[in-house]
């Protein structure tokens, strides 16, 4: 069975890491079952290039666009003659599905839908275009593989109930504990500080502006005379604007924009609390990983994922989006909770790479779960 995954690039985003973990998981779980794994990417460079498993055949189209990308992708798909094509994002599916007629009829097509249909940062017009594109293109797929039930519900509402299926992301890997136990050197980690950690790209989705404002309020509240520090792990296009807000609020000594790190887990493990301020998600990897290493979590109640993962607040604190005061109060509340670490760990490990890979293999072999 030849399976082709199609992804635009191997940069440091969540989609790329998810795909690499999934490929590695399929390699490890498919022992004795012949699955010829191939990864087609448009752009060859990126932070995750070294994460491509050696058993996966990598095909690079060369960073092309427009008609050149279309022609290169068509040639790659025809030469590979796959039994299954997995498009890692909707955009890649729209690029690839036009070549369906050039492949064998038995070839199955899957889309991984990682985010809800409506994105809060988009204009009504942009969201309308997304809906129209999904309604037109997604029925051409055999299945739309949603990363959470929350995401699935947003696709179902477009009349695609018969096409959708939830397979959780391959988040927690076997080496997570080893990585989290590596030494994390940072001046914030000392007995007199309570350290908060956030992780993810510095973009609109993560809404770090609300987090910085909440942290400012937290410092002003000075609950229990606590010395708070904040680490934000990740790089991105909003670095200068976020740093400017940090400076405007006089938080330079208390907030560190660390940038992209290969191993964020050692910082999360050593912190006191993981904080997520997103406007939307799909199934937030960093939150699940924080739970899997026994860390307390506070998150905005955004669509989609946090409420599902935290089971309506059973495993962490949920607060409204874009509300700095609510987030500051949520941080104080969660820090005061006496959470059972083992319960948090078990919850996080429900979203393991092994479980996800087994579901994908079952889908590849049987066409259903």
C-alpha positions as CSV (number, residue, x, y, z in Angstrom):
1,X,0.0,0.0,0.0
2,X,1.5,3.3,-1.1
3,X,0.5,6.3,1.0
4,X,1.4,9.9,0.0
5,X,1.2,12.8,2.6
6,X,1.2,16.2,1.0
7,X,2.4,19.2,3.0
8,X,3.6,22.7,1.9
9,X,6.7,23.0,4.0
10,X,8.6,21.8,7.1
11,X,8.7,25.0,9.1
12,X,8.3,25.2,12.8
13,X,4.5,25.2,13.0
14,X,2.1,22.8,14.7
15,X,0.9,21.2,11.4
16,X,4.5,20.3,10.5
17,X,5.2,18.8,13.9
18,X,2.0,16.9,13.9
19,X,2.7,15.4,10.5
20,X,6.2,14.3,11.5
21,X,5.0,12.7,14.6
22,X,2.2,10.9,12.7
23,X,4.7,9.6,10.1
24,X,7.0,8.4,12.8
25,X,4.1,6.7,14.6
26,X,2.9,5.0,11.5
27,X,6.4,3.7,10.8
28,X,6.6,2.3,14.4
29,X,3.1,0.8,14.5
30,X,3.0,-0.7,11.0
31,X,5.7,-3.3,11.6
32,X,4.7,-6.4,9.7
33,X,2.1,-4.4,7.6
34,X,3.5,-3.1,4.4
35,X,2.9,0.6,4.1
36,X,5.1,2.5,1.7
37,X,5.1,6.0,3.2
38,X,6.0,9.1,1.0
39,X,6.0,12.8,1.9
40,X,5.6,15.3,-0.8
41,X,6.5,18.9,0.1
42,X,6.7,22.1,-1.9
43,X,9.5,23.8,0.1
44,X,12.4,21.8,1.3
45,X,13.8,24.0,4.1
46,X,12.4,24.3,7.6
47,X,13.1,23.6,11.3
48,X,11.4,20.2,11.1
49,X,13.4,18.8,8.1
50,X,15.4,16.6,10.4
51,X,12.3,15.1,11.9
52,X,11.3,13.3,8.7
53,X,11.7,9.5,9.5
54,X,14.4,7.7,7.5
55,X,11.8,5.2,6.4
56,X,9.7,7.9,4.7
57,X,10.6,8.8,1.1
58,X,10.8,12.6,0.8
59,X,9.9,14.3,-2.5
60,X,10.6,18.1,-2.8
61,X,8.8,20.1,-5.5
62,X,11.2,23.0,-5.2
63,X,9.3,25.9,-3.6
64,X,7.2,26.6,-6.7
65,X,4.0,28.6,-7.1
66,X,1.1,28.9,-9.5
67,X,1.2,26.8,-12.7
68,X,4.7,25.5,-11.9
69,X,3.5,24.1,-8.6
70,X,0.5,22.6,-10.3
71,X,2.6,20.9,-12.9
72,X,5.2,19.6,-10.5
73,X,2.6,18.3,-8.1
74,X,0.8,16.5,-11.0
75,X,4.0,14.9,-12.1
76,X,4.9,13.8,-8.6
77,X,1.5,12.2,-8.0
78,X,1.4,10.5,-11.4
79,X,4.9,9.0,-10.9
80,X,4.1,7.8,-7.4
81,X,0.8,6.2,-8.3
82,X,-0.5,6.3,-4.6
83,X,-3.3,4.1,-3.2
84,X,-4.0,6.9,-0.6
85,X,-3.3,10.6,-0.6
86,X,-3.4,12.5,2.7
87,X,-3.5,16.2,2.4
88,X,-2.3,17.8,5.7
89,X,-4.3,21.0,5.2
90,X,-7.3,22.1,3.2
91,X,-5.2,24.3,1.0
92,X,-3.0,21.4,0.0
93,X,-6.2,19.3,-0.7
94,X,-7.5,22.1,-3.1
95,X,-4.2,22.1,-4.9
96,X,-4.0,18.3,-5.2
97,X,-7.6,17.2,-5.8
98,X,-7.6,18.6,-9.3
99,X,-5.3,15.8,-10.3
100,X,-7.6,13.1,-9.0
101,X,-8.6,12.1,-12.6
102,X,-4.9,11.3,-13.4
103,X,-4.7,8.7,-10.7
104,X,-6.3,5.3,-10.3
105,X,-10.0,5.2,-9.3
106,X,-9.1,3.1,-6.3
107,X,-7.0,5.9,-4.8
108,X,-8.5,7.3,-1.7
109,X,-8.3,11.0,-0.7
110,X,-8.2,12.3,2.9
111,X,-8.0,15.8,4.2
112,X,-6.8,16.6,7.8
113,X,-8.9,19.5,9.1
114,X,-6.9,21.0,11.9
115,X,-9.0,24.2,12.7
116,X,-12.6,25.2,12.8
117,X,-14.4,26.4,9.7
118,X,-14.8,30.0,11.0
119,X,-11.7,31.8,12.3
120,X,-12.3,34.6,14.6
121,X,-9.4,36.7,13.2
122,X,-10.9,36.5,9.7
123,X,-13.4,39.0,8.2
124,X,-16.9,37.7,7.5
125,X,-15.9,37.7,3.8
126,X,-12.9,35.6,4.3
127,X,-14.9,33.1,6.4
128,X,-17.6,33.1,3.7
129,X,-14.9,32.2,1.1
130,X,-13.6,29.4,3.4
131,X,-17.1,28.0,3.7
132,X,-17.8,28.1,0.0
133,X,-14.4,26.4,-0.7
134,X,-15.1,23.7,1.8
135,X,-18.6,23.1,0.5
136,X,-17.3,22.8,-3.1
137,X,-14.1,20.8,-2.6
138,X,-14.5,18.7,0.5
139,X,-17.2,16.4,-1.0
140,X,-14.6,15.2,-3.4
141,X,-12.6,13.6,-0.6
142,X,-13.3,10.2,0.8
143,X,-13.1,11.5,4.4
144,X,-12.4,14.7,6.2
145,X,-10.3,13.8,9.2
146,X,-11.0,16.3,11.9
147,X,-8.5,16.6,14.8
148,X,-11.2,17.1,17.4
149,X,-14.9,16.6,17.8
150,X,-15.3,20.4,18.2
151,X,-13.6,20.8,14.7
152,X,-15.8,18.1,13.3
153,X,-19.0,19.8,14.4
154,X,-18.0,23.0,12.5
155,X,-17.5,21.0,9.3
156,X,-20.7,18.9,9.9
157,X,-22.7,22.1,10.0
158,X,-21.9,22.6,6.3
159,X,-23.8,19.4,5.5
160,X,-20.8,17.1,5.4
161,X,-21.7,14.8,8.2
162,X,-21.2,11.7,6.1
163,X,-17.7,12.7,5.2
164,X,-16.3,13.6,8.6
165,X,-14.4,11.5,11.1
166,X,-12.5,12.5,14.2
167,X,-9.0,11.2,14.7
168,X,-7.1,12.9,17.5
169,X,-3.7,14.4,16.7
170,X,-0.6,12.4,17.4
171,X,0.6,14.6,20.3
172,X,2.3,12.7,23.1
173,X,5.4,10.7,22.1
174,X,7.4,8.1,24.1
175,X,10.4,10.5,24.4
176,X,8.3,13.3,26.0
177,X,9.3,12.4,29.6
178,X,13.0,12.2,28.7
179,X,12.8,15.6,26.9
180,X,10.9,17.2,29.8
181,X,13.5,16.0,32.3
182,X,16.4,17.7,30.5
183,X,17.9,20.6,32.4
184,X,16.3,23.9,31.7
185,X,18.6,26.8,32.4
186,X,16.9,30.2,32.9
187,X,17.2,33.0,35.4
188,X,13.4,32.9,36.1
189,X,13.7,29.3,37.5
190,X,14.3,30.0,41.2
191,X,12.5,29.3,44.4
192,X,11.2,32.8,44.8
193,X,9.5,33.0,41.4
194,X,6.2,31.5,40.2
195,X,6.9,30.9,36.5
196,X,4.2,30.8,33.8
197,X,4.9,29.3,30.4
198,X,3.2,29.7,27.0
199,X,4.2,28.0,23.8
200,X,3.3,28.6,20.2
201,X,4.0,30.9,17.2
202,X,3.8,34.6,17.8
203,X,0.8,35.2,15.6
204,X,-2.8,36.4,15.7
205,X,-4.2,33.0,16.6
206,X,-2.3,32.8,19.9
207,X,-3.3,36.3,21.1
208,X,-0.3,36.9,23.2
209,X,-1.5,40.5,23.6
210,X,-4.2,39.4,25.9
211,X,-1.7,37.2,27.8
212,X,0.7,40.1,28.3
213,X,-2.1,42.4,29.5
214,X,-3.3,39.6,31.9
215,X,0.2,39.2,33.2
216,X,0.4,42.9,33.8
217,X,-2.8,42.8,35.8
218,X,-1.5,39.7,37.7
219,X,1.6,41.7,38.7
220,X,-0.6,44.6,39.9
221,X,-2.9,42.3,41.9
222,X,0.3,40.9,43.6
223,X,-1.7,37.9,45.0
224,X,0.0,36.5,48.1
225,X,3.0,38.8,47.4
226,X,4.0,36.3,44.7
227,X,6.8,37.1,42.3
228,X,5.5,36.2,38.8
229,X,7.6,35.5,35.7
230,X,6.4,34.7,32.2
231,X,8.2,32.7,29.5
232,X,6.9,32.7,25.9
233,X,8.4,30.0,23.7
234,X,8.1,30.5,20.0
235,X,9.0,32.8,17.1
236,X,6.8,34.5,14.6
237,X,5.8,37.6,12.7
238,X,4.4,39.5,15.7
239,X,7.6,39.5,17.7
240,X,8.3,43.2,17.5
241,X,4.7,44.2,18.4
242,X,4.5,41.8,21.3
243,X,7.9,43.0,22.6
244,X,6.7,46.6,22.2
245,X,3.7,45.9,24.4
246,X,6.0,44.2,27.0
247,X,8.2,47.4,27.1
248,X,5.2,49.7,27.2
249,X,3.9,47.9,30.3
250,X,7.3,47.9,31.9
251,X,7.5,44.1,32.0
252,X,11.0,43.7,30.5
253,X,12.4,42.1,33.7
254,X,9.5,39.8,34.1
255,X,8.6,38.5,30.6
256,X,11.1,36.7,28.3
257,X,10.2,36.1,24.6
258,X,12.5,33.1,24.3
259,X,12.0,32.4,20.6
260,X,11.9,29.0,18.9
261,X,13.3,26.2,21.0
262,X,13.9,22.6,20.0
263,X,12.8,21.3,23.4
264,X,10.0,23.4,25.0
265,X,9.0,20.5,27.3
266,X,11.9,21.1,29.7
267,X,10.7,24.6,30.3
268,X,7.1,23.5,30.7
269,X,8.1,20.8,33.2
270,X,10.0,23.3,35.3
271,X,7.3,25.9,35.3
272,X,4.4,26.3,37.7
273,X,1.6,26.7,35.1
274,X,1.0,26.4,31.4
275,X,-1.1,29.2,29.9
276,X,-2.9,29.4,26.6
277,X,-4.6,32.6,25.4
278,X,-5.6,31.5,21.8
279,X,-8.5,32.8,19.8
280,X,-8.9,29.5,18.1
281,X,-7.3,26.1,18.0
282,X,-8.0,22.6,16.6
283,X,-6.4,20.3,19.2
284,X,-3.7,22.3,20.9
285,X,-0.6,20.1,21.1
286,X,1.3,22.1,23.7
287,X,-1.7,22.0,26.2
288,X,-1.9,18.2,25.9
289,X,1.9,17.9,26.3
290,X,1.7,20.0,29.4
291,X,-0.9,17.8,30.9
292,X,1.1,14.7,29.9
293,X,4.0,15.8,32.0
294,X,1.7,16.7,34.9
295,X,1.4,20.4,34.6
296,X,-1.5,22.6,35.6
297,X,-3.3,24.4,32.7
298,X,-5.3,27.5,32.2
299,X,-6.8,28.3,28.8
300,X,-9.2,30.5,26.9
301,X,-12.4,28.7,26.1
302,X,-11.8,29.1,22.4
303,X,-13.1,26.9,19.5
304,X,-11.9,24.3,19.2
305,X,-10.1,21.9,21.5
306,X,-9.5,23.3,25.0
307,X,-13.0,22.5,26.4
308,X,-12.8,19.0,24.9
309,X,-9.3,18.3,26.2
310,X,-10.0,19.8,29.7
311,X,-13.4,18.1,29.8
312,X,-15.4,21.2,30.6
313,X,-12.9,22.3,33.3
314,X,-12.3,18.9,35.0
315,X,-8.6,19.0,34.1
316,X,-7.9,22.7,34.1
317,X,-9.3,26.2,34.1
318,X,-11.2,27.7,31.2
319,X,-11.7,31.5,30.8
320,X,-13.3,33.8,28.2
321,X,-11.3,34.9,25.2
322,X,-9.8,38.4,24.9
323,X,-10.4,39.1,28.5
324,X,-7.2,40.0,30.4
325,X,-8.9,40.3,33.8
326,X,-10.6,36.9,33.5
327,X,-7.3,35.3,32.4
328,X,-5.4,36.9,35.3
329,X,-8.0,35.6,37.8
330,X,-8.0,32.2,36.1
331,X,-4.2,32.0,36.6
332,X,-4.6,32.8,40.3
333,X,-7.4,30.3,40.6
334,X,-5.6,27.4,38.9
335,X,-2.4,28.0,40.8
336,X,-4.4,27.5,44.0
337,X,-6.0,24.2,42.9
338,X,-4.7,20.9,44.3
339,X,-4.6,18.9,41.1
340,X,-3.8,15.2,41.1
341,X,-0.7,15.1,38.9
342,X,-1.3,11.5,37.9
343,X,-4.8,12.3,36.7
344,X,-3.4,15.1,34.5
345,X,-0.8,12.8,33.1
346,X,-3.3,10.1,32.2
347,X,-5.5,12.6,30.5
348,X,-2.6,13.9,28.4
349,X,-1.6,10.4,27.3
350,X,-5.0,9.7,25.9
351,X,-3.7,11.8,22.9
352,X,-0.6,9.6,22.3
353,X,1.2,9.2,19.0
354,X,0.6,5.5,19.2
355,X,-3.2,5.8,19.5
356,X,-3.4,8.2,16.6
357,X,-1.1,6.2,14.4
358,X,-3.1,3.0,15.0
359,X,-6.3,4.8,14.0
360,X,-4.7,6.0,10.8
361,X,-3.3,2.5,9.9
362,X,-6.8,1.1,10.6
363,X,-8.3,3.7,8.3
364,X,-5.7,3.0,5.5
365,X,-6.3,-0.8,5.7
366,X,-10.1,-0.8,6.1
367,X,-11.4,2.5,4.9
368,X,-13.0,3.1,8.3
369,X,-12.3,2.9,12.0
